[in-house]
Amino acid sequence: MNMINQMEEAEANILHTYNRFPVVFERGEGVYLYDTEGKKYLDFAAGIAVSALGYHYPGYDEALKDQIDKLLHISNLYYNQPIIEAGARLVMASRMNKVFFTNSGTEAIEGAIKAAKKYAFERDGHADHEVIAMNHSFHGRSIGALSVTGNAHYREPFEPLMGGVKFADFNDLESVKAQVTDKTCAIIAETVQGEGGIYPADKKFLEGLRRLCDEKDILLILDEIQCGMGRTGYYFAWQAYGVQPDIMTCAKALGCGVPVGAFVLNEKAASASLKPGDHGTTYGGNPFVCAAVNKVFSIFEQDMILAHVQELTPYLEEKLDGLAEQHDCVAARRGMGFMQGLVIKGRPVGEVVNKALEKGLLVISAGSDVLRIVPPLVITREHVDEMAAILDECLK
Ligand code: PLP
C-alpha cells in the first residue's frame, strides 16, 4: 500500500479530530524520522515536545524490553519496583514531596485541580472554591483541564464546563490579583506558555504569583507538561526562576514516548489534600511506564542532558535570530532553551510548516502565528545548522 492509500484508510476509520500532515511515518533513528516511502526528515517537533531523547537512544529501548519481560501491569493496589524508583527520582529532581503518576498531561491537570480543591475543602470545611487560570493557556482536553484552558475556541462547544474558573492575563499580576476572592483555591499557569505561542513567564510575574499565593493561602499550580523535563535547560522551567510551585504537572518528555504524566506536590499540598479514596487510576504509574521514566532520568544524569541544552541554547538562539534578521516575515523570536518560537507575519504560519515538511524538516505551529521549535534535547550544532538552512529556504 502506498502512502496515499494508507492515509485514505486512516481517514476511513479514525475519527477526524486532527488535520494530519500528509505523511505516514514508519521509523525513527537519532533525531530523524523516515516515512513509509523512505524519505528522511529532521525532527524539530519531537512528537510535540515528547521525544526528548530522539529515537532509539542507547539503552532506552533495552530498558523497556527488559521491563516487558518482567512485568507490564499490576494496578495500583500493589507496590511495584519501577514506581518506587520513579517516585524517588521525580521527588529528587523537583525537590518536592509526593508524586501521583497519570497516563497523560490532561490527567495530571485533573489531579492537580482535585488536590487544590481538596486542600481548600479541608481548610474551610466547604466546597465552592474557585481557580484562576490564564488567558491563552493550554492545559488539555478533558473537562477539568479544558475548564482552565484560556482559549474560547477549544472551550465553547463543551460548555458548561467546571464552574468557578476565572481568567486573568499571563504576565500581568494586577489582572490576577483582580480575580482573587476568598474562594480562590488555586492559580494555574504554564511556566512557559506553549500552545498559546511560546511565551515565557516574566520573573517578576512568577515571583508575584508566589507571594500572592503565600499571602492568601492559595496553591500555585505550574504546568510543566511541555516546558519541563529539561526543555529549558533545567529539569523544570520554574527552577530557572527560583520560584517553586505547590503543585506541578508534568508529562510528555517524562517518559520520552510512553504515555506517562504526573502531578507532584510540596509538603504543604501533599499533607492536607488527597487521601486514600480521593483519587485513582488503573494504569497510572504502571511498571512499564515507570521503567521508562527511570531510564529517562538515568540517561539525563549520565549524559548530562541539561548541561547540553544549556550549552547549545545560545547557538540555537543565534541561528534563529539570524533567520529573524534575514527574513521580513519573521517579526520576532522568543522562548527559553529548546522551546523557541518565531513569530511569522504577512503569511500563514501553516504555509511555512508545510514547506518545511516538503523539504524534510518537521516543525509545528503554536497559536495563530508562531513557528514552534521543540527539537529532541539531544540535537547537535550540525542539526541546528541543517534546520536553519532548510528554514532559510522556506522563509524566502
Ligand atoms: N499542558 C500543556 C502545557 C500542554 O502543552 C499539553 C499538551 O500539549 C497538555 C497540558 C495536555 O497534555 P496531554 O496531551 O498529554 O493530555
Boltz pocket constraint, residues with backbone or C-beta under 6 A from the ligand:
constraints:
  - pocket:
      binder: B
      contacts: [[A, 48], [A, 103], [A, 104], [A, 105], [A, 106], [A, 107], [A, 109], [A, 138], [A, 139], [A, 140], [A, 141], [A, 190], [A, 192], [A, 194], [A, 195], [A, 223], [A, 224], [A, 225], [A, 226], [A, 227], [A, 251], [A, 252]]
      max_distance: 6.0
